[in-house]
Structures are given as C-alpha cells and as structure tokens.
Amino acid sequence: MASLENRPKSALLVIDMQKGVVADAHDRERVIANIGSLVARARDEDVPVVWVQHSDEGLAEGSEEWELVPELAPGDDEPLVGKHYGDSFEETDLESVLAKRAVGRVVVTGAQTDACVRATLHGALVRGYDATLVSDAHTTEDLRQWGVPVSPEQVIAHTNAYWSEAKAPGRKGDTASTAEVSLRTD
C-alpha cells in the first residue's frame, strides 16, 4: 500500500481528455469508451473521479481545443484540476484534492501516454502514491514526424510493460485493463 499515512482509498484520474489533445489520438473512440465505462464504475462504487485539464501557450484556457471531449463530462461534485506542466501534481492542488478524500492510490487514464500520463505516473510514485495505469484507457498521437522512432501502439505497449514493474519503497506501480482493474482499495 502507498507510503502515505491513513490513505486507504483510490481515485480515478482522467488526464487531459481534451478536444485538442486527443483530436488525432490513436484508437481515440475505444479509449474514450473505456474511460467512460471506468468513470461510470467509479461513480457506482463511490470512488472519487478527478479530472485534469492542461493549458499552456499552445492550448489556451477557454478555447475549444482546451475543452474536454463531449463524451466525457465531470459530475458536479467531481474536482477539476487545472495544470500547466506534464505532471498533474506539479504546481496544482491535486495533492490536497486527494488528501481530502484519503486517497493513497491513483488509477490513471487519459492522454498523452508519452507525456502527461507518464509524468503523472512518476509524479504519483515519487510523492508516495501507488499508481495503477489502465492499459487500454490511455492514448497518444503519432509523433514519428517529430522524431519519435516508434508508433503510438509501441509507445503504449512500452509504457504498459515498464509501468507494470514500477516500484519504490512502500509503494508500487502496476497495470490492468479496463475490464480487470479494481477501482477500490478499501
């Protein structure tokens, strides 16, 4: 269990599922559907859902590209964390949002696999959280034209493989599919 004291609960993180971020994402519709089913399960199981939304000079807050995809919408009582860096914890209130809910484990979904998802996974582990990556509920776009030497499928597969072995003293990373992931830890 996480190295954070008195944090027995899990939370579902939905990272950057914004129109401009996932417009050209690999397997977009399936990933959105998987995240949608996880959000519904979390709500049914009384597991907190925390939404993360990125903005920067290329993704202006309030623009159409900045908006969450219409297939996914936060509930009225679900926090929305705005961020400006890849790691969803960096200079945000995510840690206090999770602490308020006694969360010591995050279940991570969203975009982009090789940027904000990966940075948030590492950020969680470093800060004392256990972090589960949902293997079929994260995505990225094809970045080979910018020098990334592998396809989106390979980026996703590599991230799933290495995260399944992630660990640090008193905490761990793991992966599970949408169908197999447990959202509750308490």
Contact map, one row per residue, 1 for C-alpha under 8 A:
111000000000000000000000000000000000000000000000000000000000000000000000000000000000000000000000000000011000000000000000000000000100000000000000000000000000000000000000011100000000000000
111110100000000000000000000000000000000000000000000000000000000000000000000000000000000000000000000000011000000000000000000000011100000000000000000000000000000000000000011100000000000000
111110000000000000000000000000000000000000000000000000000000000000000000000000000000000000000000000000010000000000000000000000011000000000000000000000000000000000000000111000000000000000
011111100000000000000000000000000000000000000000000000000000000000000000000000000000000000000000000000010000000000000000000000011000000000000000000000000000000000000000000000000000000000
011111100000000000000000000000000000000000000000000000000000000000000000000000000000000000000000000000000000000000000000000000000000000000000000000000000000000000000000000000000000000000
000111110000000000000000000000000000000000000000000000000000000000000000000000000000000000000000000001000000000000000000000000000000000000000000000000000000000000000000000000000000000000
010111111000000000000000000000000000000000000000000000000000000000000000000000000000000000000000001001111000000000000000000000000000000000000000000000000000000000000000000000000000000000
000001111100000000000000000000000000000000000000000000000000000000000000000000000000000000000000000001111000000000000000000000000000000000000000000000000000000000000000000000000000000011
000000111110000000000000000000000000000000000010000000000000000000000000000000000000000000000000000011111000000000000000000000000000000000000000000000000000000000000000000000000000000111
000000011111000000000000000000000000000000000011000000000000000000000000000000000000000000000000000000111110000000000000000000000000000000000000000000000000000000000000000000000000001111
000000001111100000000000000000000000000000000011110000000000000000000000000000000000000000000000010000101110000000000000000000000000000000000000000000000000000000000000000000000000001000
000000000111110000000000000000000000011001000011110000000000000000000000000000000000000000000000000000000111100000000000000000000000000000000000000000000000000000000000000000000000001000
000000000011111000000000000000000000000000000000111100000000000000000000000000000000000000000000000000000111110000000000000000000000000000000000000000000000000000000000000000000000000000
000000000001111110000000000000000010000000000000111100000000000000000000000000000000000000000000000000000001110000000000000000000000000000000000000000000000000000000000000000000000000000
000000000000111110000000000000000000000000000000001110000000000000000000000000000000000100000000000000000001111000011000000000000000000000000000000000000000000000000000000000000000000000
000000000000011111001000000000000000000000000000001111000000000000010000000000000000000000000000000000000000011100010000000000000000000000000000000000000000000000000000000000000000000000
000000000000011111101100000000000000000000000000000010000000000000011001000000000000000000000000000000000000011000000000000000000000000000000000000000000000000000000000000000000000000000
000000000000000111111100000000000000000000000000000010000000000011111000000000000000000000000000000000000000000000000000000000000000000000000000000000000000000000000000000000000000000000
000000000000000011111110000000000000000000000000000000000000000111111000000000000000000000000000000000000000000000000000000000000000000000000000000000000000000000000000000000000000000000
000000000000000001111110000000000000000000000000000000000010000111100000000000000000000000000000000000000000000000000000000000000000000000000000000000000000000000000000000000000000000000
000000000000000111111111100000000000000000000000000000000000000011000000000000000000000000000000000000000000001100000000000000000000000000000000000000000000000000000000000000000000000000
000000000000000011111111100100000000000000000000000000000000000000000000000000000000000000000000000000000000001100000000000000000000000000111000000000000000000000000000000000000000000000
000000000000000000111111100100000000000000000000000000000000000000000000000000000000000000000000000000000000000000000000000000000000000000000000000000000000000000000000000000000000000000
000000000000000000001111110100000000000000000000000000000000000000000000000000000000000000000000000000000000000000000000000000000000000000001100000000000000000000000000000000000000000000
000000000000000000001111111100000000000000000000000000000000000000000000000000000000000000000000000000000000000000000000000000000000000000111100000000000000000000000000000000000000000000
000000000000000000000001111100000000000000000000000000000000000000000000000000000000000000000000000000000000000000000000000000000000000000111100000000011000000000000000000000000000000000
000000000000000000000000111111100000000000000000000000000000000000000000000000000000000000000000000000000000000000000000000000000000000000100000000000000000000000000000000000000000000000
000000000000000000000111111111110000000000000000000000000000000000000000000000000000000000000000000000000000000000000000000000000000000000100000000000000000000000000000000000000000000000
000000000000000000000000001111111000000000000000000000000000000000000000000000000000000000000000000000000000000000000000000000000000000000000000000000000000000000000000000000000000000000
000000000000000000000000001111111100000000000000000000000000000000000000000000000000000000000000000000000000000000000000000000000000000000000000000000000000000000000000000000000000000000
000000000000000000000000001111111110000000000000000000000000000000000000000000000000000000000000000000000000000000000000000000000000000111100000000000000000000000000000000000000000000000
000000000000000000000000000111111111000000000000000000000000000000000011000000000000000000000000000000000000000000000000000000000000000010000000000000000000000000000000000000000000000000
000000000000000000000000000011111111100000000000000000000000000000000000000000000000000000000000000000000000000000000000000000000000000000000000000000000000000000000000000000000000000000
000000000000000000000000000001111111110000000000000000000000000000000000000000000000000000000000000000000000000000000000000000000000000110000000000000000000000000000000000000000100000000
000000000000010000000000000000111111111000000000000000000000000000000000000000000000000000000000000000000000110000000000000000000000000010000000000000000000000000000000000000000100000000
000000000000000000000000000000011111111100000000000000000000000000000011000000000000000000000000000000000000000000000000000000000000000000000000000000000000000000000000000000000000000000
000000000000000000000000000000001111111110000000000000000000000000000000000000000000000000000000000000000000000000000000000000000000000000000000000000000000000000000000000000000000000000
000000000001000000000000000000000111111111000000000000000000000000000000000000000000000000000000000000000000000000000000000000000000000000000000000000000000000000000000000000000100000000
000000000001000000000000000000000011111111100000100000000000000000000000000000000000000000000000000000000000000000000000000000000000000000000000000000000000000000000000000000000000000000
000000000000000000000000000000000001111111110000000000000000000000000000000000000000000000000000000000000000000000000000000000000000000000000000000000000000000000000000000000000000000000
000000000000000000000000000000000000111111111000000000000000000000000000000000000000000000000000000000000000000000000000000000000000000000000000000000000000000000000000000000000000000000
000000000001000000000000000000000000011111111111100000000000000000000000000000000000000000000000000000000000000000000000000000000000000000000000000000000000000000000000000000000000001000
000000000000000000000000000000000000001111111111100000000000000000000000000000000000000000000000000000000000000000000000000000000000000000000000000000000000000000000000000000000000000000
000000000000000000000000000000000000000111111110000000000000000000000000000000000000000000000000000000000000000000000000000000000000000000000000000000000000000000000000000000000000000000
000000000000000000000000000000000000000011111110000000000000000000000000000000000000000000000000000000000000000000000000000000000000000000000000000000000000000000000000000000000000001100
000000000000000000000000000000000000000001111111000000000000000000000000000000000000000000000000000000000000000000000000000000000000000000000000000000000000000000000000000000000000000000
000000001111000000000000000000000000000001111111100000000000000000000000000000000000000000000000000000000000000000000000000000000000000000000000000000000000000000000000000000000000001100
000000000111000000000000000000000000000001100111110000000000000000000000000001000000000000000000000010000000000000000000000000000000000000000000000000000000000000000000000000000000000000
000000000011110000000000000000000000001001100011111000000000000000000000000001100000000000000000000000000000000000000000000000000000000000000000000000000000000000000000000000000000000000
000000000011110000000000000000000000000000000001111100000000000000000000000001111000000000000000000000000000000000000000000000000000000000000000000000000000000000000000000000000000000000
000000000000111100000000000000000000000000000000111110000000000000000000010001111000000000000000000000000000000000000000000000000000000000000000000000000000000000000000000000000000000000
000000000000111100000000000000000000000000000000011111000000000000000000000000011110000100000000000000000000000000000000000000000000000000000000000000000000000000000000000000000000000000
000000000000001111000000000000000000000000000000001111100000000001010000000000011110000000000000000000000000000000000000000000000000000000000000000000000000000000000000000000000000000000
000000000000000100000000000000000000000000000000000111110010000001000000000000000111100000000000000000000000000000000000000000000000000000000000000000000000000000000000000000000000000000
000000000000000000000000000000000000000000000000000011111111100001000000000000000111000000000000000000000000000000000000000000000000000000000000000000000000000000000000000000000000000000
000000000000000000000000000000000000000000000000000001111111100000000000000000000001000000000000000000000000000000000000000000000000000000000000000000000000000000000000000000000000000000
000000000000000000000000000000000000000000000000000000111111000000000000000000000000000000000000000000000000000000000000000000000000000000000000000000000000000000000000000000000000000000
000000000000000000000000000000000000000000000000000000111111000000000000000000000000000000000000000000000000000000000000000000000000000000000000000000000000000000000000000000000000000000
000000000000000000010000000000000000000000000000000001111111101011000000000000000000000000000000000000000000000000000000000000000000000000000000000000000000000000000000000000000000000000
000000000000000000000000000000000000000000000000000000111111111011000000000000000000000000000000000000000000000000000000000000000000000000000000000000000000000000000000000000000000000000
000000000000000000000000000000000000000000000000000000110011111001000000000000000000000000000000000000000000000000000000000000000000000000000000000000000000000000000000000000000000000000
000000000000000000000000000000000000000000000000000000000001111101100000000000000000000000000000000000000000000000000000000000000000000000000000000000000000000000000000000000000000000000
000000000000000000000000000000000000000000000000000000000011111111100000000000000000000000000000000000000000000000000000000000000000000000000000000000000000000000000000000000000000000000
000000000000000000110000000000000000000000000000000000000000011111100000000000000000000000000000000000000000000000000000000000000000000000000000000000000000000000000000000000000000000000
000000000000000001111000000000000000000000000000000000000011001111100000000000000000000000000000000000000000000000000000000000000000000000000000000000000000000000000000000000000000000000
000000000000000001111000000000000000000000000000000011100011111111110000000000000000000000000000000000000000000000000000000000000000000000000000000000000000000000000000000000000000000000
000000000000000001110000000000000000000000000000000000000000011111111000000000000000000000000000000000000000000000000000000000000000000000000000000000000000000000000000000000000000000000
000000000000000111100000000000000000000000000000000010000000000001111101100000000000000000000000000000000000000000000000000000000000000000000000000000000000000000000000000000000000000000
000000000000000011100000000000000000000000000000000000000000000000111111100000000000000000000000000000000000000000000000000000000000000000000000000000000000000000000000000000000000000000
000000000000000000000000000000000000000000000000000000000000000000011111100000000000000000000000000000000000000000000000000000000000000000000000000000000000000000000000000000000000000000
000000000000000000000000000000010001000000000000000000000000000000001111100000000000000000000000000000000000000000000000000000000000000000000000000000000000000000000000000000000000000000
000000000000000010000000000000010001000000000000000000000000000000011111110000000000000000000000000000000000000000000000000000000000000000000000000000000000000000000000000000000000000000
000000000000000000000000000000000000000000000000000000000000000000011111111000000000000000000000000000000000000000000000000000000000000000000000000000000000000000000000000000000000000000
000000000000000000000000000000000000000000000000001000000000000000000001111111110000000000000000000000000000000000000000000000000000000000000000000000000000000000000000000000000000000000
000000000000000000000000000000000000000000000000000000000000000000000000111111000000000000000000000000000000000000000000000000000000000000000000000000000000000000000000000000000000000000
000000000000000000000000000000000000000000000000000000000000000000000000011111000000000000000000000000000000000000000000000000000000000000000000000000000000000000000000000000000000000000
000000000000000000000000000000000000000000000000000000000000000000000000011111100000000000000000000000000000000000000000000000000000000000000000000000000000000000000000000000000000000000
000000000000000000000000000000000000000000000001111000000000000000000000011111110000000000000000000000000000000000000000000000000000000000000000000000000000000000000000000000000000000000
000000000000000000000000000000000000000000000000111000000000000000000000010011111000000000000000100000000000000000000000000000000000000000000000000000000000000000000000000000000000000000
000000000000000000000000000000000000000000000000011110000000000000000000010001111100000000000000000000000000000000000000000000000000000000000000000000000000000000000000000000000000000000
000000000000000000000000000000000000000000000000011110000000000000000000000000111110000000011100000000000000000000000000000000000000000000000000000000000000000000000000000000000000000000
000000000000000000000000000000000000000000000000000111100000000000000000000000011111000000010000000000000000000000000000000000000000000000000000000000000000000000000000000000000000000000
000000000000000000000000000000000000000000000000000111100000000000000000000000001111110101110000000000000000000000000000000000000000000000000000000000000000000000000000000000000000000000
000000000000000000000000000000000000000000000000000001110000000000000000000000000111110000100000000000000000000000000000000000000000000000000000000000000000000000000000000000000000000000
000000000000000000000000000000000000000000000000000001000000000000000000000000000011111101000000000000000000000000010000000000000000000000000000000000000000000000000000000000000000000000
000000000000000000000000000000000000000000000000000000000000000000000000000000000011111101000000000000000000000000111011000000000000000000000000000000000000000000000000000000000000000000
000000000000000000000000000000000000000000000000000000000000000000000000000000000000111111000000000000000000000000011111111000000000000000000000000000000000000000000000000000000000000000
000000000000001000000000000000000000000000000000000100000000000000000000000000000010111111010100000000000000000000010011001000000000000000000000000000000000000000000000000000000000000000
000000000000000000000000000000000000000000000000000000000000000000000000000000000000001111111110000000000000000000000001001100000000000000000000000000000000000000000000000000000000000000
000000000000000000000000000000000000000000000000000000000000000000000000000000000010111111110000000000000000000000000000000000000000000000000000000000000000000000000000000000000000000000
000000000000000000000000000000000000000000000000000000000000000000000000000000000011000011111000000000000000000000000000000000000000000000000000000000000000000000000000000000000000000000
000000000000000000000000000000000000000000000000000000000000000000000000000000001110000111111110000000000000000000000000000000000000000000000000000000000000000000000000000000000000000000
000000000000000000000000000000000000000000000000000000000000000000000000000000001000000010111111100000000000000000000000000000000000000000000000000000000000000000000000000000000000000000
000000000000000000000000000000000000000000000000000000000000000000000000000000001000000110011111110000000000000000000000000000000000000000000000000000000000000000000000000000000000000000
000000000000000000000000000000000000000000000000000000000000000000000000000000000000000010011111111000000000000000000000000000000000000000000000000000000000000000000000000000000000000000
000000000000000000000000000000000000000000000000000000000000000000000000000000000000000000001111111100000000000000000000000000000000000000000000000000000000000000000000000000000000000000
000000000000000000000000000000000000000000000000000000000000000000000000000000100000000000001111111110000000000000000000000000000000000000000000000000000000000000000000000000000000000000
000000000010000000000000000000000000000000000000000000000000000000000000000000000000000000000111111111110000000000000000000000000000000000000000000000000000000000000000000000000000000000
000000100000000000000000000000000000000000000000000000000000000000000000000000000000000000000011111111110000000000000000000000000000000000000000000000000000000000000000000000000000000000
000000000000000000000000000000000000000000000000000000000000000000000000000000000000000000000001111111100000000000000000000000000000000000000000000000000000000000000000000000000000000000
000000001000000000000000000000000000000000000001000000000000000000000000000000000000000000000000111111100000000000000000000000000000000000000000000000000000000000000000000000000000000000
000001111000000000000000000000000000000000000000000000000000000000000000000000000000000000000000011111110000000000000000000000000000000000000000000000000000000000000000000000000000000000
000000111110000000000000000000000000000000000000000000000000000000000000000000000000000000000000011111111100000000000000000000000000000000000000000000000000000000000000000000000000000000
111100111100000000000000000000000000000000000000000000000000000000000000000000000000000000000000011001111100000000000000000000011100000000000000000000000000000000000000000000000000000000
110000111110000000000000000000000000000000000000000000000000000000000000000000000000000000000000000000111110000000000000000000001111000000000000000000000000000000000000000000000000000010
000000000111100000000000000000000000000000000000000000000000000000000000000000000000000000000000000000111111000000000000000100001111000000000000000000000000000000000000000000000000000000
000000000111100000000000000000000000000000000000000000000000000000000000000000000000000000000000000000001111100000000000000000000011110000000000000000000000000000000000000000000000001000
000000000001111000000000000000000000000000000000000000000000000000000000000000000000000000000000000000000111110000001000100000000011110000000000000000000000000000000000000000000000000000
000000000001111000000000000000000010000000000000000000000000000000000000000000000000000000000000000000000011111000001000000000000000110011000000000000000000000000000000000000000000000000
000000000000111110000000000000000010000000000000000000000000000000000000000000000000000000000000000000000001111110001000000000000000000011100000000000000000000000000000000000000000000000
000000000000001110001100000000000000000000000000000000000000000000000000000000000000000000000000000000000000111110111000000000000000000001110000000000000000000000000000000000000000000000
000000000000000100001100000000000000000000000000000000000000000000000000000000000000000000000000000000000000011111111100000000000000000001111000000000000000000000000000000000000000000000
000000000000000000000000000000000000000000000000000000000000000000000000000000000000000000000000000000000000011111111100000000000000000001110000000000000011001000000000000000000000000000
000000000000000000000000000000000000000000000000000000000000000000000000000000000000000000000000000000000000000111111100000000000000000000010000000000000011001000000000000000000000000000
000000000000000000000000000000000000000000000000000000000000000000000000000000000000010000000000000000000000001111111110000000000000000000000000000000000000000000000000000000000000000000
000000000000001100000000000000000000000000000000000000000000000000000000000000000000111100000000000000000000001111111111000000000000000000000000000000000000000000000000000000000000000000
000000000000001000000000000000000000000000000000000000000000000000000000000000000000011000000000000000000001111111111111100000000000000001000000000000000000000000000000000000000000000000
000000000000000000000000000000000000000000000000000000000000000000000000000000000000001000000000000000000000000111111111110000000000000000000000000000000000001000000000000000000000000000
000000000000000000000000000000000000000000000000000000000000000000000000000000000000011100000000000000000000000000111111111000000000000000000000000000000000000000000000000000000000000000
000000000000000000000000000000000000000000000000000000000000000000000000000000000000011110000000000000000000000000011111111100000000000000000000000000000000000000000000000000000000000000
000000000000000000000000000000000000000000000000000000000000000000000000000000000000001000000000000000000001000000001111111110000010100000000000000000000000000000000000000000000000000000
000000000000000000000000000000000000000000000000000000000000000000000000000000000000001000000000000000000000000000000111111111000000000000000000000000000000000000000000000000000000000000
000000000000000000000000000000000000000000000000000000000000000000000000000000000000001110000000000000000000000000000011111111100000000000000000000000000000000000000000000000000000000000
000000000000000000000000000000000000000000000000000000000000000000000000000000000000000010000000000000000100000000000001111111111110000000000000000000000000000000000000000000000000000000
000000000000000000000000000000000000000000000000000000000000000000000000000000000000000000000000000000000000000000000000111111111110000000000000000000000000000000000011001110000000000000
000000000000000000000000000000000000000000000000000000000000000000000000000000000000000000000000000000000000000000000000011111111000000000000000000000000000000000000001000000000000000000
000000000000000000000000000000000000000000000000000000000000000000000000000000000000000000000000000000000000000000000000001111111000000000000000000000000000000000000000000000000000000000
011100000000000000000000000000000000000000000000000000000000000000000000000000000000000000000000000000010000000000000000000111111100000000000000000000000000000000000000011000000000000000
011100000000000000000000000000000000000000000000000000000000000000000000000000000000000000000000000000011100000000000000000111111110000000000000000000000000000000000000001100000000000000
110000000000000000000000000000000000000000000000000000000000000000000000000000000000000000000000000000011100000000000000000110011111000000000000000000000000000000000000001110000000000000
000000000000000000000000000000000000000000000000000000000000000000000000000000000000000000000000000000001111000000000000100110001111100000000000000000000000000000000000000111000000000000
000000000000000000000000000000000000000000000000000000000000000000000000000000000000000000000000000000001111000000000000000000000111110000000000000000000000000000000000000011110000000000
000000000000000000000000000000000000000000000000000000000000000000000000000000000000000000000000000000000011100000000000100000000011111000000000000000000000000100100000000011110000000000
000000000000000000000000000000000000000000000000000000000000000000000000000000000000000000000000000000000011100000000000000000000001111111000000000000000000000000000000000000111100100000
000000000000000000000000000000000000000000000000000000000000000000000000000000000000000000000000000000000000000000000000000000000000111111000000000000000001000100000000000000111100000000
000000000000000000000000000000100100000000000000000000000000000000000000000000000000000000000000000000000000000000000000000000000000011111000000000000000000000000000000000000001100000000
000000000000000000000000000000110110000000000000000000000000000000000000000000000000000000000000000000000000110000000000000000000000011111100000000000000000000000000000000000001100000000
000000000000000000000000000000100000000000000000000000000000000000000000000000000000000000000000000000000000111110001000000000000000011111110000000000000001000000000000000000000000000000
000000000000000000000100111100100000000000000000000000000000000000000000000000000000000000000000000000000000011110000000000000000000000011111000000000010001000000000000000000000000000000
000000000000000000000100110000000000000000000000000000000000000000000000000000000000000000000000000000000000001111000000000000000000000001111100000000010011000000000000000000000000000000
000000000000000000000101110000000000000000000000000000000000000000000000000000000000000000000000000000000000000100000000000000000000000000111110000000010000000000000000000000000000000000
000000000000000000000001110000000000000000000000000000000000000000000000000000000000000000000000000000000000000000000000000000000000000000011111100000110000000000000000000000000000000000
000000000000000000000000000000000000000000000000000000000000000000000000000000000000000000000000000000000000000000000000000000000000000000001111111100110000000000000000000000000000000000
000000000000000000000000000000000000000000000000000000000000000000000000000000000000000000000000000000000000000000000000000000000000000000000111111111100000000000000000000000000000000000
000000000000000000000000000000000000000000000000000000000000000000000000000000000000000000000000000000000000000000000000000000000000000000000111111100000000000000000000000000000000000000
000000000000000000000000000000000000000000000000000000000000000000000000000000000000000000000000000000000000000000000000000000000000000000000011111100000000000000000000000000000000000000
000000000000000000000000000000000000000000000000000000000000000000000000000000000000000000000000000000000000000000000000000000000000000000000011111110000000000000000000000000000000000000
000000000000000000000000000000000000000000000000000000000000000000000000000000000000000000000000000000000000000000000000000000000000000000000011111111100000000000000000000000000000000000
000000000000000000000000000000000000000000000000000000000000000000000000000000000000000000000000000000000000000000000000000000000000000000000001001111100000000000000000000000000000000000
000000000000000000000000000000000000000000000000000000000000000000000000000000000000000000000000000000000000000000000000000000000000000000000001000111110110000000000000000000000000000000
000000000000000000000000000000000000000000000000000000000000000000000000000000000000000000000000000000000000000000000000000000000000000000000111000111111110000000000000000000000000000000
000000000000000000000000010000000000000000000000000000000000000000000000000000000000000000000000000000000000000000000000000000000000000000111110000001111111000000000000000000000000000000
000000000000000000000000010000000000000000000000000000000000000000000000000000000000000000000000000000000000000000000000000000000000000000000000000000111111100000000000000000000000000000
000000000000000000000000000000000000000000000000000000000000000000000000000000000000000000000000000000000000000000000000000000000000000000000000000001111111110000000000000000000000000000
000000000000000000000000000000000000000000000000000000000000000000000000000000000000000000000000000000000000000011000000000000000000000000010000000001111111111000000000000000000000000000
000000000000000000000000000000000000000000000000000000000000000000000000000000000000000000000000000000000000000011000000000000000000001001110000000000011111111100000000000000000000000000
000000000000000000000000000000000000000000000000000000000000000000000000000000000000000000000000000000000000000000000000000000000000000000000000000000001111111110000000000000000000000000
000000000000000000000000000000000000000000000000000000000000000000000000000000000000000000000000000000000000000000000000000000000000000000000000000000000111111111000000000000000000000000
000000000000000000000000000000000000000000000000000000000000000000000000000000000000000000000000000000000000000011000100000000000000000000000000000000000011111111100000000000000000000000
000000000000000000000000000000000000000000000000000000000000000000000000000000000000000000000000000000000000000000000000000000000000101000000000000000000001111111110000000000100000000000
000000000000000000000000000000000000000000000000000000000000000000000000000000000000000000000000000000000000000000000000000000000000000000000000000000000000111111111000000000000000000000
000000000000000000000000000000000000000000000000000000000000000000000000000000000000000000000000000000000000000000000000000000000000000000000000000000000000011111111100000000000000000000
000000000000000000000000000000000000000000000000000000000000000000000000000000000000000000000000000000000000000000000000000000000000100000000000000000000000001111111100000011100000000000
000000000000000000000000000000000000000000000000000000000000000000000000000000000000000000000000000000000000000000000000000000000000000000000000000000000000000111111100000011100000000000
000000000000000000000000000000000000000000000000000000000000000000000000000000000000000000000000000000000000000000000000000000000000000000000000000000000000000011111110000111000000000000
000000000000000000000000000000000000000000000000000000000000000000000000000000000000000000000000000000000000000000000000000000000000000000000000000000000000000001111111000111000000000000
000000000000000000000000000000000000000000000000000000000000000000000000000000000000000000000000000000000000000000000000000010000000000000000000000000000000000000001111101110000000000000
000000000000000000000000000000000000000000000000000000000000000000000000000000000000000000000000000000000000000000000000000011000000000000000000000000000000000000000111111100000000000000
001000000000000000000000000000000000000000000000000000000000000000000000000000000000000000000000000000000000000000000000000000000000000000000000000000000000000000000011111100000000000000
111000000000000000000000000000000000000000000000000000000000000000000000000000000000000000000000000000000000000000000000000000010000000000000000000000000000000000000001111100000000000000
111000000000000000000000000000000000000000000000000000000000000000000000000000000000000000000000000000000000000000000000000010011100000000000000000000000000000000000011111110000000000000
110000000000000000000000000000000000000000000000000000000000000000000000000000000000000000000000000000000000000000000000000010001110000000000000000000000000000000001111111111000000000000
000000000000000000000000000000000000000000000000000000000000000000000000000000000000000000000000000000000000000000000000000010000111100000000000000000000000000000111110001111100000000000
000000000000000000000000000000000000000000000000000000000000000000000000000000000000000000000000000000000000000000000000000000000011100000000000000000000000000000111100000111110000000000
000000000000000000000000000000000000000000000000000000000000000000000000000000000000000000000000000000000000000000000000000000000001111000000000000000000000000100110000000011111000000000
000000000000000000000000000000000000000000000000000000000000000000000000000000000000000000000000000000000000000000000000000000000001111000000000000000000000000000000000000001111101100000
000000000000000000000000000000000000000000000000000000000000000000000000000000000000000000000000000000000000000000000000000000000000011110000000000000000000000000000000000000111111100000
000000000000000000000000000000000110010000000000000000000000000000000000000000000000000000000000000000000000000000000000000000000000011110000000000000000000000000000000000000011111100000
000000000000000000000000000000000000000000000000000000000000000000000000000000000000000000000000000000000000000000000000000000000000000000000000000000000000000000000000000000001111100000
000000000000000000000000000000000000000000000000000000000000000000000000000000000000000000000000000000000000000000000000000000000000000000000000000000000000000000000000000000011111110000
000000000000000000000000000000000000000000000000000000000000000000000000000000000000000000000000000000000000000000000000000000000000010000000000000000000000000000000000000000011111111000
000000000000000000000000000000000000000000000000000000000000000000000000000000000000000000000000000000000000000000000000000000000000000000000000000000000000000000000000000000000001111110
000000000111000000000000000000000000000001001010000000000000000000000000000000000000000000000000000000000010000000000000000000000000000000000000000000000000000000000000000000000000111110
000000001100000000000000000000000000000000001010000000000000000000000000000000000000000000000000000000000000000000000000000000000000000000000000000000000000000000000000000000000000011111
000000011100000000000000000000000000000000000000000000000000000000000000000000000000000000000000000000001000000000000000000000000000000000000000000000000000000000000000000000000000011111
000000011100000000000000000000000000000000000000000000000000000000000000000000000000000000000000000000000000000000000000000000000000000000000000000000000000000000000000000000000000000111
